[in-house]
Amino acid sequence: MGFWVLLEGLLLFANALAILNEDRFLAPRGWTLVEVQGGGRKTLKAQIVGLIHACQYMRLLLIPLNIITIIVKLFSG
C-alpha cells in the first residue's frame, strides 16, 4: 500500500463524514454538537462529533482535493 492510496482513503473518509446530515442522521442518534458540549469532559463521542463537524466545515477544501485526485487518477491510470 503506497502513500497515495493512504491519502485517497483519508480523502474518501473525509468525504463520507462531510456529507452526513445533522438533522436526518445525527440528531436522532444523539450525535449533535449541542448535546456533546453540555458535558465538561472530552469523551470519545465528543471527539468523533467534533471530527464530523470539522469535516463538514472542510467541504469547500474537499471539492478541489477531489478534483485533483480525479485528474491524477485519469492520467496515471
PDB file of N, CA, C, O and CB in Angstrom:
ATOM      1  N   MET A   1       0.859  -1.171   0.000  1.00  0.00           N
ATOM      2  CA  MET A   1       0.000   0.000   0.000  1.00  0.00           C
ATOM      3  C   MET A   1       0.906   1.234   0.000  1.00  0.00           C
ATOM      4  O   MET A   1       1.761   1.401   0.869  1.00  0.00           O
ATOM      5  CB  MET A   1      -0.978  -0.002   1.236  1.00  0.00           C
ATOM      6  N   GLY A   2       0.697   2.063  -0.970  1.00  0.00           N
ATOM      7  CA  GLY A   2       1.524   3.250  -1.082  1.00  0.00           C
ATOM      8  C   GLY A   2       0.934   4.444  -0.358  1.00  0.00           C
ATOM      9  O   GLY A   2      -0.179   4.406   0.168  1.00  0.00           O
ATOM     10  N   PHE A   3       1.722   5.499  -0.353  1.00  0.00           N
ATOM     11  CA  PHE A   3       1.308   6.721   0.316  1.00  0.00           C
ATOM     12  C   PHE A   3       0.107   7.350  -0.389  1.00  0.00           C
ATOM     13  O   PHE A   3      -0.776   7.906   0.265  1.00  0.00           O
ATOM     14  CB  PHE A   3       2.469   7.713   0.373  1.00  0.00           C
ATOM     15  N   TRP A   4       0.071   7.264  -1.723  1.00  0.00           N
ATOM     16  CA  TRP A   4      -1.044   7.835  -2.477  1.00  0.00           C
ATOM     17  C   TRP A   4      -2.350   7.118  -2.142  1.00  0.00           C
ATOM     18  O   TRP A   4      -3.392   7.765  -2.028  1.00  0.00           O
ATOM     19  CB  TRP A   4      -0.767   7.755  -3.987  1.00  0.00           C
ATOM     20  N   VAL A   5      -2.314   5.819  -1.986  1.00  0.00           N
ATOM     21  CA  VAL A   5      -3.512   5.052  -1.645  1.00  0.00           C
ATOM     22  C   VAL A   5      -4.006   5.432  -0.249  1.00  0.00           C
ATOM     23  O   VAL A   5      -5.211   5.522  -0.015  1.00  0.00           O
ATOM     24  CB  VAL A   5      -3.226   3.535  -1.720  1.00  0.00           C
ATOM     25  N   LEU A   6      -3.080   5.653   0.665  1.00  0.00           N
ATOM     26  CA  LEU A   6      -3.446   6.092   2.007  1.00  0.00           C
ATOM     27  C   LEU A   6      -4.117   7.466   1.975  1.00  0.00           C
ATOM     28  O   LEU A   6      -5.109   7.688   2.669  1.00  0.00           O
ATOM     29  CB  LEU A   6      -2.208   6.130   2.909  1.00  0.00           C
ATOM     30  N   LEU A   7      -3.579   8.387   1.173  1.00  0.00           N
ATOM     31  CA  LEU A   7      -4.192   9.705   1.035  1.00  0.00           C
ATOM     32  C   LEU A   7      -5.585   9.620   0.409  1.00  0.00           C
ATOM     33  O   LEU A   7      -6.495  10.342   0.816  1.00  0.00           O
ATOM     34  CB  LEU A   7      -3.299  10.612   0.196  1.00  0.00           C
ATOM     35  N   GLU A   8      -5.750   8.744  -0.574  1.00  0.00           N
ATOM     36  CA  GLU A   8      -7.066   8.556  -1.186  1.00  0.00           C
ATOM     37  C   GLU A   8      -8.063   8.023  -0.172  1.00  0.00           C
ATOM     38  O   GLU A   8      -9.217   8.453  -0.150  1.00  0.00           O
ATOM     39  CB  GLU A   8      -6.974   7.604  -2.380  1.00  0.00           C
ATOM     40  N   GLY A   9      -7.638   7.105   0.655  1.00  0.00           N
ATOM     41  CA  GLY A   9      -8.521   6.564   1.681  1.00  0.00           C
ATOM     42  C   GLY A   9      -8.934   7.618   2.696  1.00  0.00           C
ATOM     43  O   GLY A   9     -10.094   7.666   3.106  1.00  0.00           O
ATOM     44  N   LEU A  10      -8.001   8.457   3.101  1.00  0.00           N
ATOM     45  CA  LEU A  10      -8.330   9.545   4.028  1.00  0.00           C
ATOM     46  C   LEU A  10      -9.272  10.557   3.385  1.00  0.00           C
ATOM     47  O   LEU A  10     -10.156  11.098   4.051  1.00  0.00           O
ATOM     48  CB  LEU A  10      -7.053  10.248   4.497  1.00  0.00           C
ATOM     49  N   LEU A  11      -9.085  10.812   2.099  1.00  0.00           N
ATOM     50  CA  LEU A  11      -9.979  11.724   1.386  1.00  0.00           C
ATOM     51  C   LEU A  11     -11.387  11.145   1.288  1.00  0.00           C
ATOM     52  O   LEU A  11     -12.368  11.868   1.459  1.00  0.00           O
ATOM     53  CB  LEU A  11      -9.433  12.021  -0.016  1.00  0.00           C
ATOM     54  N   LEU A  12     -11.490   9.871   1.020  1.00  0.00           N
ATOM     55  CA  LEU A  12     -12.806   9.227   0.968  1.00  0.00           C
ATOM     56  C   LEU A  12     -13.486   9.236   2.333  1.00  0.00           C
ATOM     57  O   LEU A  12     -14.699   9.427   2.423  1.00  0.00           O
ATOM     58  CB  LEU A  12     -12.673   7.789   0.464  1.00  0.00           C
ATOM     59  N   PHE A  13     -12.717   9.034   3.386  1.00  0.00           N
ATOM     60  CA  PHE A  13     -13.268   9.068   4.733  1.00  0.00           C
ATOM     61  C   PHE A  13     -13.749  10.472   5.092  1.00  0.00           C
ATOM     62  O   PHE A  13     -14.804  10.630   5.706  1.00  0.00           O
ATOM     63  CB  PHE A  13     -12.225   8.592   5.747  1.00  0.00           C
ATOM     64  N   ALA A  14     -12.978  11.489   4.709  1.00  0.00           N
ATOM     65  CA  ALA A  14     -13.392  12.874   4.960  1.00  0.00           C
ATOM     66  C   ALA A  14     -14.650  13.213   4.169  1.00  0.00           C
ATOM     67  O   ALA A  14     -15.518  13.929   4.668  1.00  0.00           O
ATOM     68  CB  ALA A  14     -12.259  13.851   4.597  1.00  0.00           C
ATOM     69  N   ASN A  15     -14.757  12.708   2.940  1.00  0.00           N
ATOM     70  CA  ASN A  15     -15.969  12.914   2.144  1.00  0.00           C
ATOM     71  C   ASN A  15     -17.172  12.264   2.809  1.00  0.00           C
ATOM     72  O   ASN A  15     -18.260  12.839   2.833  1.00  0.00           O
ATOM     73  CB  ASN A  15     -15.785  12.354   0.729  1.00  0.00           C
ATOM     74  N   ALA A  16     -16.981  11.086   3.338  1.00  0.00           N
ATOM     75  CA  ALA A  16     -18.091  10.383   3.991  1.00  0.00           C
ATOM     76  C   ALA A  16     -18.576  11.136   5.219  1.00  0.00           C
ATOM     77  O   ALA A  16     -19.780  11.208   5.463  1.00  0.00           O
ATOM     78  CB  ALA A  16     -17.670   8.967   4.382  1.00  0.00           C
ATOM     79  N   LEU A  17     -17.662  11.695   5.992  1.00  0.00           N
ATOM     80  CA  LEU A  17     -18.057  12.455   7.170  1.00  0.00           C
ATOM     81  C   LEU A  17     -18.674  13.799   6.792  1.00  0.00           C
ATOM     82  O   LEU A  17     -19.538  14.309   7.505  1.00  0.00           O
ATOM     83  CB  LEU A  17     -16.857  12.672   8.080  1.00  0.00           C
ATOM     84  N   ALA A  18     -18.236  14.369   5.676  1.00  0.00           N
ATOM     85  CA  ALA A  18     -18.718  15.694   5.281  1.00  0.00           C
ATOM     86  C   ALA A  18     -20.163  15.667   4.793  1.00  0.00           C
ATOM     87  O   ALA A  18     -20.853  16.683   4.867  1.00  0.00           O
ATOM     88  CB  ALA A  18     -17.827  16.267   4.198  1.00  0.00           C
ATOM     89  N   ILE A  19     -20.629  14.531   4.298  1.00  0.00           N
ATOM     90  CA  ILE A  19     -21.980  14.508   3.748  1.00  0.00           C
ATOM     91  C   ILE A  19     -23.035  14.078   4.762  1.00  0.00           C
ATOM     92  O   ILE A  19     -24.220  14.030   4.431  1.00  0.00           O
ATOM     93  CB  ILE A  19     -22.026  13.592   2.561  1.00  0.00           C
ATOM     94  N   LEU A  20     -22.630  13.765   5.982  1.00  0.00           N
ATOM     95  CA  LEU A  20     -23.619  13.379   6.980  1.00  0.00           C
ATOM     96  C   LEU A  20     -24.511  14.564   7.323  1.00  0.00           C
ATOM     97  O   LEU A  20     -24.024  15.650   7.636  1.00  0.00           O
ATOM     98  CB  LEU A  20     -22.933  12.839   8.245  1.00  0.00           C
ATOM     99  N   ASN A  21     -25.811  14.346   7.262  1.00  0.00           N
ATOM    100  CA  ASN A  21     -26.768  15.402   7.567  1.00  0.00           C
ATOM    101  C   ASN A  21     -27.089  15.370   9.054  1.00  0.00           C
ATOM    102  O   ASN A  21     -27.471  14.332   9.594  1.00  0.00           O
ATOM    103  CB  ASN A  21     -28.060  15.247   6.721  1.00  0.00           C
ATOM    104  N   GLU A  22     -26.929  16.514   9.710  1.00  0.00           N
ATOM    105  CA  GLU A  22     -27.129  16.561  11.161  1.00  0.00           C
ATOM    106  C   GLU A  22     -28.593  16.352  11.532  1.00  0.00           C
ATOM    107  O   GLU A  22     -28.890  15.663  12.509  1.00  0.00           O
ATOM    108  CB  GLU A  22     -26.638  17.896  11.719  1.00  0.00           C
ATOM    109  N   ASP A  23     -29.502  16.933  10.770  1.00  0.00           N
ATOM    110  CA  ASP A  23     -30.922  16.825  11.113  1.00  0.00           C
ATOM    111  C   ASP A  23     -31.473  15.421  10.878  1.00  0.00           C
ATOM    112  O   ASP A  23     -32.249  14.917  11.690  1.00  0.00           O
ATOM    113  CB  ASP A  23     -31.727  17.827  10.307  1.00  0.00           C
ATOM    114  N   ARG A  24     -31.086  14.800   9.797  1.00  0.00           N
ATOM    115  CA  ARG A  24     -31.651  13.488   9.457  1.00  0.00           C
ATOM    116  C   ARG A  24     -30.929  12.319  10.116  1.00  0.00           C
ATOM    117  O   ARG A  24     -31.558  11.352  10.545  1.00  0.00           O
ATOM    118  CB  ARG A  24     -31.626  13.301   7.970  1.00  0.00           C
ATOM    119  N   PHE A  25     -29.624  12.415  10.192  1.00  0.00           N
ATOM    120  CA  PHE A  25     -28.852  11.248  10.631  1.00  0.00           C
ATOM    121  C   PHE A  25     -28.297  11.378  12.043  1.00  0.00           C
ATOM    122  O   PHE A  25     -28.400  10.442  12.836  1.00  0.00           O
ATOM    123  CB  PHE A  25     -27.721  11.008   9.681  1.00  0.00           C
ATOM    124  N   LEU A  26     -27.716  12.515  12.360  1.00  0.00           N
ATOM    125  CA  LEU A  26     -27.001  12.636  13.630  1.00  0.00           C
ATOM    126  C   LEU A  26     -27.915  12.957  14.807  1.00  0.00           C
ATOM    127  O   LEU A  26     -27.737  12.402  15.891  1.00  0.00           O
ATOM    128  CB  LEU A  26     -25.948  13.698  13.518  1.00  0.00           C
ATOM    129  N   ALA A  27     -28.881  13.834  14.614  1.00  0.00           N
ATOM    130  CA  ALA A  27     -29.742  14.269  15.726  1.00  0.00           C
ATOM    131  C   ALA A  27     -30.579  13.129  16.314  1.00  0.00           C
ATOM    132  O   ALA A  27     -30.667  13.043  17.538  1.00  0.00           O
ATOM    133  CB  ALA A  27     -30.666  15.380  15.255  1.00  0.00           C
ATOM    134  N   PRO A  28     -31.196  12.255  15.524  1.00  0.00           N
ATOM    135  CA  PRO A  28     -31.959  11.169  16.140  1.00  0.00           C
ATOM    136  C   PRO A  28     -31.114  10.212  16.975  1.00  0.00           C
ATOM    137  O   PRO A  28     -31.636   9.528  17.856  1.00  0.00           O
ATOM    138  CB  PRO A  28     -32.665  10.395  15.078  1.00  0.00           C
ATOM    139  N   ARG A  29     -29.831  10.163  16.706  1.00  0.00           N
ATOM    140  CA  ARG A  29     -28.946   9.264  17.448  1.00  0.00           C
ATOM    141  C   ARG A  29     -28.224   9.963  18.601  1.00  0.00           C
ATOM    142  O   ARG A  29     -27.460   9.328  19.328  1.00  0.00           O
ATOM    143  CB  ARG A  29     -27.929   8.656  16.507  1.00  0.00           C
ATOM    144  N   GLY A  30     -28.461  11.269  18.772  1.00  0.00           N
ATOM    145  CA  GLY A  30     -27.841  12.000  19.861  1.00  0.00           C
ATOM    146  C   GLY A  30     -26.411  12.404  19.587  1.00  0.00           C
ATOM    147  O   GLY A  30     -25.630  12.556  20.526  1.00  0.00           O
ATOM    148  N   TRP A  31     -26.041  12.583  18.332  1.00  0.00           N
ATOM    149  CA  TRP A  31     -24.668  12.910  17.967  1.00  0.00           C
ATOM    150  C   TRP A  31     -24.549  14.349  17.472  1.00  0.00           C
ATOM    151  O   TRP A  31     -23.812  14.614  16.522  1.00  0.00           O
ATOM    152  CB  TRP A  31     -24.164  11.947  16.898  1.00  0.00           C
ATOM    153  N   THR A  32     -25.258  15.273  18.097  1.00  0.00           N
ATOM    154  CA  THR A  32     -25.146  16.673  17.705  1.00  0.00           C
ATOM    155  C   THR A  32     -24.110  17.378  18.577  1.00  0.00           C
ATOM    156  O   THR A  32     -23.768  16.920  19.667  1.00  0.00           O
ATOM    157  CB  THR A  32     -26.517  17.380  17.811  1.00  0.00           C
ATOM    158  N   LEU A  33     -23.629  18.487  18.071  1.00  0.00           N
ATOM    159  CA  LEU A  33     -22.611  19.244  18.791  1.00  0.00           C
ATOM    160  C   LEU A  33     -23.181  19.871  20.056  1.00  0.00           C
ATOM    161  O   LEU A  33     -22.466  20.034  21.045  1.00  0.00           O
ATOM    162  CB  LEU A  33     -22.018  20.325  17.892  1.00  0.00           C
ATOM    163  N   VAL A  34     -24.450  20.221  20.032  1.00  0.00           N
ATOM    164  CA  VAL A  34     -25.095  20.841  21.199  1.00  0.00           C
ATOM    165  C   VAL A  34     -25.192  19.846  22.356  1.00  0.00           C
ATOM    166  O   VAL A  34     -24.954  20.209  23.508  1.00  0.00           O
ATOM    167  CB  VAL A  34     -26.503  21.362  20.826  1.00  0.00           C
ATOM    168  N   GLU A  35     -25.537  18.608  22.057  1.00  0.00           N
ATOM    169  CA  GLU A  35     -25.681  17.597  23.107  1.00  0.00           C
ATOM    170  C   GLU A  35     -24.346  17.229  23.736  1.00  0.00           C
ATOM    171  O   GLU A  35     -24.281  16.903  24.922  1.00  0.00           O
ATOM    172  CB  GLU A  35     -26.339  16.352  22.545  1.00  0.00           C
ATOM    173  N   VAL A  36     -23.289  17.280  22.946  1.00  0.00           N
ATOM    174  CA  VAL A  36     -21.992  16.864  23.463  1.00  0.00           C
ATOM    175  C   VAL A  36     -21.310  18.002  24.214  1.00  0.00           C
ATOM    176  O   VAL A  36     -20.516  17.742  25.119  1.00  0.00           O
ATOM    177  CB  VAL A  36     -21.099  16.376  22.325  1.00  0.00           C
ATOM    178  N   GLN A  37     -21.596  19.246  23.868  1.00  0.00           N
ATOM    179  CA  GLN A  37     -20.953  20.365  24.536  1.00  0.00           C
ATOM    180  C   GLN A  37     -21.453  20.557  25.956  1.00  0.00           C
ATOM    181  O   GLN A  37     -20.800  21.238  26.747  1.00  0.00           O
ATOM    182  CB  GLN A  37     -21.169  21.624  23.750  1.00  0.00           C
ATOM    183  N   GLY A  38     -22.591  19.976  26.299  1.00  0.00           N
ATOM    184  CA  GLY A  38     -23.114  20.117  27.653  1.00  0.00           C
ATOM    185  C   GLY A  38     -22.211  19.484  28.691  1.00  0.00           C
ATOM    186  O   GLY A  38     -22.102  19.994  29.806  1.00  0.00           O
ATOM    187  N   GLY A  39     -21.566  18.390  28.349  1.00  0.00           N
ATOM    188  CA  GLY A  39     -20.660  17.720  29.284  1.00  0.00           C
ATOM    189  C   GLY A  39     -19.318  18.418  29.344  1.00  0.00           C
ATOM    190  O   GLY A  39     -18.849  18.965  28.346  1.00  0.00           O
ATOM    191  N   GLY A  40     -18.706  18.400  30.504  1.00  0.00           N
ATOM    192  CA  GLY A  40     -17.429  19.088  30.669  1.00  0.00           C
ATOM    193  C   GLY A  40     -16.236  18.284  30.188  1.00  0.00           C
ATOM    194  O   GLY A  40     -15.193  18.867  29.894  1.00  0.00           O
ATOM    195  N   ARG A  41     -16.352  16.968  30.098  1.00  0.00           N
ATOM    196  CA  ARG A  41     -15.200  16.162  29.729  1.00  0.00           C
ATOM    197  C   ARG A  41     -15.207  15.840  28.244  1.00  0.00           C
ATOM    198  O   ARG A  41     -16.249  15.871  27.589  1.00  0.00           O
ATOM    199  CB  ARG A  41     -15.171  14.881  30.542  1.00  0.00           C
ATOM    200  N   LYS A  42     -14.055  15.537  27.738  1.00  0.00           N
ATOM    201  CA  LYS A  42     -13.897  15.204  26.334  1.00  0.00           C
ATOM    202  C   LYS A  42     -13.958  13.684  26.169  1.00  0.00           C
ATOM    203  O   LYS A  42     -12.947  12.995  26.311  1.00  0.00           O
ATOM    204  CB  LYS A  42     -12.563  15.771  25.778  1.00  0.00           C
ATOM    205  N   THR A  43     -15.117  13.185  25.878  1.00  0.00           N
ATOM    206  CA  THR A  43     -15.280  11.757  25.678  1.00  0.00           C
ATOM    207  C   THR A  43     -14.964  11.409  24.231  1.00  0.00           C
ATOM    208  O   THR A  43     -14.755  12.292  23.400  1.00  0.00           O
ATOM    209  CB  THR A  43     -16.706  11.308  26.051  1.00  0.00           C
ATOM    210  N   LEU A  44     -14.932  10.132  23.943  1.00  0.00           N
ATOM    211  CA  LEU A  44     -14.703   9.674  22.582  1.00  0.00           C
ATOM    212  C   LEU A  44     -15.830  10.134  21.673  1.00  0.00           C
ATOM    213  O   LEU A  44     -15.593  10.519  20.529  1.00  0.00           O
ATOM    214  CB  LEU A  44     -14.571   8.150  22.539  1.00  0.00           C
ATOM    215  N   LYS A  45     -17.057  10.094  22.180  1.00  0.00           N
ATOM    216  CA  LYS A  45     -18.206  10.547  21.400  1.00  0.00           C
ATOM    217  C   LYS A  45     -18.068  12.027  21.049  1.00  0.00           C
ATOM    218  O   LYS A  45     -18.358  12.420  19.920  1.00  0.00           O
ATOM    219  CB  LYS A  45     -19.514  10.301  22.172  1.00  0.00           C
ATOM    220  N   ALA A  46     -17.631  12.848  21.997  1.00  0.00           N
ATOM    221  CA  ALA A  46     -17.460  14.277  21.752  1.00  0.00           C
ATOM    222  C   ALA A  46     -16.365  14.530  20.716  1.00  0.00           C
ATOM    223  O   ALA A  46     -16.479  15.443  19.898  1.00  0.00           O
ATOM    224  CB  ALA A  46     -17.128  15.005  23.059  1.00  0.00           C
ATOM    225  N   GLN A  47     -15.318  13.732  20.753  1.00  0.00           N
ATOM    226  CA  GLN A  47     -14.239  13.901  19.787  1.00  0.00           C
ATOM    227  C   GLN A  47     -14.689  13.487  18.387  1.00  0.00           C
ATOM    228  O   GLN A  47     -14.316  14.127  17.403  1.00  0.00           O
ATOM    229  CB  GLN A  47     -13.011  13.087  20.211  1.00  0.00           C
ATOM    230  N   ILE A  48     -15.485  12.425  18.292  1.00  0.00           N
ATOM    231  CA  ILE A  48     -15.988  11.993  16.988  1.00  0.00           C
ATOM    232  C   ILE A  48     -16.943  13.026  16.412  1.00  0.00           C
ATOM    233  O   ILE A  48     -16.884  13.332  15.221  1.00  0.00           O
ATOM    234  CB  ILE A  48     -16.687  10.631  17.102  1.00  0.00           C
ATOM    235  N   VAL A  49     -17.830  13.569  17.256  1.00  0.00           N
ATOM    236  CA  VAL A  49     -18.752  14.613  16.794  1.00  0.00           C
ATOM    237  C   VAL A  49     -17.973  15.842  16.347  1.00  0.00           C
ATOM    238  O   VAL A  49     -18.331  16.470  15.350  1.00  0.00           O
ATOM    239  CB  VAL A  49     -19.756  14.991  17.908  1.00  0.00           C
ATOM    240  N   GLY A  50     -16.923  16.192  17.061  1.00  0.00           N
ATOM    241  CA  GLY A  50     -16.071  17.309  16.658  1.00  0.00           C
ATOM    242  C   GLY A  50     -15.393  17.056  15.324  1.00  0.00           C
ATOM    243  O   GLY A  50     -15.268  17.970  14.509  1.00  0.00           O
ATOM    244  N   LEU A  51     -14.951  15.821  15.090  1.00  0.00           N
ATOM    245  CA  LEU A  51     -14.339  15.457  13.813  1.00  0.00           C
ATOM    246  C   LEU A  51     -15.343  15.559  12.675  1.00  0.00           C
ATOM    247  O   LEU A  51     -15.004  16.025  11.588  1.00  0.00           O
ATOM    248  CB  LEU A  51     -13.764  14.042  13.880  1.00  0.00           C
ATOM    249  N   ILE A  52     -16.578  15.125  12.918  1.00  0.00           N
ATOM    250  CA  ILE A  52     -17.618  15.208  11.896  1.00  0.00           C
ATOM    251  C   ILE A  52     -17.881  16.670  11.533  1.00  0.00           C
ATOM    252  O   ILE A  52     -17.994  17.007  10.354  1.00  0.00           O
ATOM    253  CB  ILE A  52     -18.920  14.528  12.386  1.00  0.00           C
ATOM    254  N   HIS A  53     -17.977  17.522  12.523  1.00  0.00           N
ATOM    255  CA  HIS A  53     -18.227  18.936  12.246  1.00  0.00           C
ATOM    256  C   HIS A  53     -17.029  19.604  11.571  1.00  0.00           C
ATOM    257  O   HIS A  53     -17.211  20.498  10.744  1.00  0.00           O
ATOM    258  CB  HIS A  53     -18.568  19.670  13.537  1.00  0.00           C
ATOM    259  N   ALA A  54     -15.833  19.193  11.902  1.00  0.00           N
ATOM    260  CA  ALA A  54     -14.653  19.738  11.231  1.00  0.00           C
ATOM    261  C   ALA A  54     -14.643  19.350   9.757  1.00  0.00           C
ATOM    262  O   ALA A  54     -14.293  20.165   8.903  1.00  0.00           O
ATOM    263  CB  ALA A  54     -13.369  19.249  11.916  1.00  0.00           C
ATOM    264  N   CYS A  55     -15.020  18.123   9.456  1.00  0.00           N
ATOM    265  CA  CYS A  55     -15.076  17.692   8.058  1.00  0.00           C
ATOM    266  C   CYS A  55     -16.189  18.402   7.308  1.00  0.00           C
ATOM    267  O   CYS A  55     -16.057  18.659   6.111  1.00  0.00           O
ATOM    268  CB  CYS A  55     -15.273  16.183   7.973  1.00  0.00           C
ATOM    269  N   GLN A  56     -17.278  18.723   7.985  1.00  0.00           N
ATOM    270  CA  GLN A  56     -18.353  19.450   7.326  1.00  0.00           C
ATOM    271  C   GLN A  56     -17.930  20.873   7.004  1.00  0.00           C
ATOM    272  O   GLN A  56     -18.383  21.426   6.001  1.00  0.00           O
ATOM    273  CB  GLN A  56     -19.602  19.457   8.197  1.00  0.00           C
ATOM    274  N   TYR A  57     -17.084  21.482   7.812  1.00  0.00           N
ATOM    275  CA  TYR A  57     -16.579  22.808   7.507  1.00  0.00           C
ATOM    276  C   TYR A  57     -15.522  22.775   6.404  1.00  0.00           C
ATOM    277  O   TYR A  57     -15.265  23.794   5.763  1.00  0.00           O
ATOM    278  CB  TYR A  57     -16.007  23.443   8.755  1.00  0.00           C
ATOM    279  N   MET A  58     -14.915  21.626   6.183  1.00  0.00           N
ATOM    280  CA  MET A  58     -13.883  21.493   5.155  1.00  0.00           C
ATOM    281  C   MET A  58     -14.455  21.194   3.787  1.00  0.00           C
ATOM    282  O   MET A  58     -13.694  20.873   2.874  1.00  0.00           O
ATOM    283  CB  MET A  58     -12.914  20.415   5.535  1.00  0.00           C
ATOM    284  N   ARG A  59     -15.756  21.283   3.603  1.00  0.00           N
ATOM    285  CA  ARG A  59     -16.367  20.924   2.319  1.00  0.00           C
ATOM    286  C   ARG A  59     -15.781  21.708   1.160  1.00  0.00           C
ATOM    287  O   ARG A  59     -15.533  21.139   0.097  1.00  0.00           O
ATOM    288  CB  ARG A  59     -17.860  21.148   2.374  1.00  0.00           C
ATOM    289  N   LEU A  60     -15.556  22.998   1.341  1.00  0.00           N
ATOM    290  CA  LEU A  60     -15.003  23.806   0.246  1.00  0.00           C
ATOM    291  C   LEU A  60     -13.574  23.401  -0.089  1.00  0.00           C
ATOM    292  O   LEU A  60     -13.152  23.540  -1.237  1.00  0.00           O
ATOM    293  CB  LEU A  60     -15.046  25.287   0.607  1.00  0.00           C
ATOM    294  N   LEU A  61     -12.835  22.912   0.872  1.00  0.00           N
ATOM    295  CA  LEU A  61     -11.488  22.412   0.611  1.00  0.00           C
ATOM    296  C   LEU A  61     -11.531  21.018  -0.023  1.00  0.00           C
ATOM    297  O   LEU A  61     -10.653  20.666  -0.811  1.00  0.00           O
ATOM    298  CB  LEU A  61     -10.672  22.377   1.913  1.00  0.00           C
ATOM    299  N   LEU A  62     -12.537  20.238   0.316  1.00  0.00           N
ATOM    300  CA  LEU A  62     -12.634  18.885  -0.224  1.00  0.00           C
ATOM    301  C   LEU A  62     -12.948  18.875  -1.716  1.00  0.00           C
ATOM    302  O   LEU A  62     -12.550  17.948  -2.421  1.00  0.00           O
ATOM    303  CB  LEU A  62     -13.692  18.106   0.524  1.00  0.00           C
ATOM    304  N   ILE A  63     -13.646  19.878  -2.201  1.00  0.00           N
ATOM    305  CA  ILE A  63     -14.006  19.916  -3.625  1.00  0.00           C
ATOM    306  C   ILE A  63     -12.763  19.979  -4.511  1.00  0.00           C
ATOM    307  O   ILE A  63     -12.637  19.154  -5.417  1.00  0.00           O
ATOM    308  CB  ILE A  63     -14.916  21.121  -3.914  1.00  0.00           C
ATOM    309  N   PRO A  64     -11.830  20.926  -4.292  1.00  0.00           N
ATOM    310  CA  PRO A  64     -10.621  20.908  -5.137  1.00  0.00           C
ATOM    311  C   PRO A  64      -9.748  19.676  -4.917  1.00  0.00           C
ATOM    312  O   PRO A  64      -9.117  19.193  -5.857  1.00  0.00           O
ATOM    313  CB  PRO A  64      -9.797  22.149  -4.877  1.00  0.00           C
ATOM    314  N   LEU A  65      -9.704  19.160  -3.685  1.00  0.00           N
ATOM    315  CA  LEU A  65      -8.920  17.939  -3.452  1.00  0.00           C
ATOM    316  C   LEU A  65      -9.489  16.760  -4.227  1.00  0.00           C
ATOM    317  O   LEU A  65      -8.734  15.942  -4.753  1.00  0.00           O
ATOM    318  CB  LEU A  65      -8.878  17.607  -1.958  1.00  0.00           C
ATOM    319  N   ASN A  66     -10.813  16.666  -4.302  1.00  0.00           N
ATOM    320  CA  ASN A  66     -11.433  15.600  -5.098  1.00  0.00           C
ATOM    321  C   ASN A  66     -11.142  15.778  -6.584  1.00  0.00           C
ATOM    322  O   ASN A  66     -10.876  14.802  -7.285  1.00  0.00           O
ATOM    323  CB  ASN A  66     -12.947  15.570  -4.863  1.00  0.00           C
ATOM    324  N   ILE A  67     -11.191  17.015  -7.067  1.00  0.00           N
ATOM    325  CA  ILE A  67     -10.906  17.273  -8.482  1.00  0.00           C
ATOM    326  C   ILE A  67      -9.462  16.911  -8.814  1.00  0.00           C
ATOM    327  O   ILE A  67      -9.198  16.302  -9.851  1.00  0.00           O
ATOM    328  CB  ILE A  67     -11.177  18.752  -8.829  1.00  0.00           C
ATOM    329  N   ILE A  68      -8.532  17.280  -7.947  1.00  0.00           N
ATOM    330  CA  ILE A  68      -7.120  16.939  -8.167  1.00  0.00           C
ATOM    331  C   ILE A  68      -6.925  15.428  -8.172  1.00  0.00           C
ATOM    332  O   ILE A  68      -6.189  14.894  -9.002  1.00  0.00           O
ATOM    333  CB  ILE A  68      -6.230  17.584  -7.084  1.00  0.00           C
ATOM    334  N   THR A  69      -7.579  14.751  -7.254  1.00  0.00           N
ATOM    335  CA  THR A  69      -7.461  13.294  -7.187  1.00  0.00           C
ATOM    336  C   THR A  69      -8.017  12.635  -8.442  1.00  0.00           C
ATOM    337  O   THR A  69      -7.424  11.690  -8.962  1.00  0.00           O
ATOM    338  CB  THR A  69      -8.185  12.758  -5.952  1.00  0.00           C
ATOM    339  N   ILE A  70      -9.137  13.120  -8.926  1.00  0.00           N
ATOM    340  CA  ILE A  70      -9.730  12.561 -10.148  1.00  0.00           C
ATOM    341  C   ILE A  70      -8.811  12.778 -11.350  1.00  0.00           C
ATOM    342  O   ILE A  70      -8.622  11.872 -12.162  1.00  0.00           O
ATOM    343  CB  ILE A  70     -11.111  13.195 -10.417  1.00  0.00           C
ATOM    344  N   ILE A  71      -8.246  13.970 -11.460  1.00  0.00           N
ATOM    345  CA  ILE A  71      -7.351  14.267 -12.585  1.00  0.00           C
ATOM    346  C   ILE A  71      -6.092  13.393 -12.533  1.00  0.00           C
ATOM    347  O   ILE A  71      -5.646  12.874 -13.557  1.00  0.00           O
ATOM    348  CB  ILE A  71      -6.959  15.760 -12.578  1.00  0.00           C
ATOM    349  N   VAL A  72      -5.532  13.237 -11.348  1.00  0.00           N
ATOM    350  CA  VAL A  72      -4.333  12.390 -11.206  1.00  0.00           C
ATOM    351  C   VAL A  72      -4.661  10.944 -11.563  1.00  0.00           C
ATOM    352  O   VAL A  72      -3.875  10.268 -12.227  1.00  0.00           O
ATOM    353  CB  VAL A  72      -3.770  12.469  -9.760  1.00  0.00           C
ATOM    354  N   LYS A  73      -5.829  10.472 -11.118  1.00  0.00           N
ATOM    355  CA  LYS A  73      -6.209   9.082 -11.443  1.00  0.00           C
ATOM    356  C   LYS A  73      -6.479   8.902 -12.934  1.00  0.00           C
ATOM    357  O   LYS A  73      -6.217   7.830 -13.481  1.00  0.00           O
ATOM    358  CB  LYS A  73      -7.451   8.669 -10.643  1.00  0.00           C
ATOM    359  N   LEU A  74      -7.001   9.939 -13.601  1.00  0.00           N
ATOM    360  CA  LEU A  74      -7.237   9.850 -15.035  1.00  0.00           C
ATOM    361  C   LEU A  74      -5.934   9.743 -15.808  1.00  0.00           C
ATOM    362  O   LEU A  74      -5.842   8.982 -16.771  1.00  0.00           O
ATOM    363  CB  LEU A  74      -8.027  11.053 -15.515  1.00  0.00           C
ATOM    364  N   PHE A  75      -4.925  10.501 -15.391  1.00  0.00           N
ATOM    365  CA  PHE A  75      -3.657  10.481 -16.120  1.00  0.00           C
ATOM    366  C   PHE A  75      -2.747   9.345 -15.732  1.00  0.00           C
ATOM    367  O   PHE A  75      -1.961   8.883 -16.559  1.00  0.00           O
ATOM    368  CB  PHE A  75      -2.942  11.756 -15.916  1.00  0.00           C
ATOM    369  N   SER A  76      -2.824   8.875 -14.494  1.00  0.00           N
ATOM    370  CA  SER A  76      -1.918   7.811 -14.059  1.00  0.00           C
ATOM    371  C   SER A  76      -2.498   6.413 -14.251  1.00  0.00           C
ATOM    372  O   SER A  76      -1.766   5.424 -14.296  1.00  0.00           O
ATOM    373  CB  SER A  76      -1.563   8.008 -12.612  1.00  0.00           C
ATOM    374  N   GLY A  77      -3.794   6.349 -14.361  1.00  0.00           N
ATOM    375  CA  GLY A  77      -4.424   5.056 -14.610  1.00  0.00           C
ATOM    376  C   GLY A  77      -4.866   4.363 -13.447  1.00  0.00           C
ATOM    377  O   GLY A  77      -5.410   3.263 -13.553  1.00  0.00           O
TER     378      GLY A  77
END
